[in-house]
């Protein structure tokens, strides 16, 4: 009987914790000064993409081939509370 109770408690705990889990995703949208170089001088867009990096050659003075920014994406069912500044 104790074994079943322990298993039930573990299952409930795992389900409760799984709702708090966030997944990570990547984006190329970031301020130019946030870019971290991922390429080399003369890198092409296809060479950059093959490394899993972002390419944008429209802004001079910043890396054109850069690592994507990691963002946290809440898992399904996770709610956020937003408090506006008063």
Order of alpha helices (4+ residues) and beta strands (2+ residues): alpha-beta-alpha-beta-beta-beta
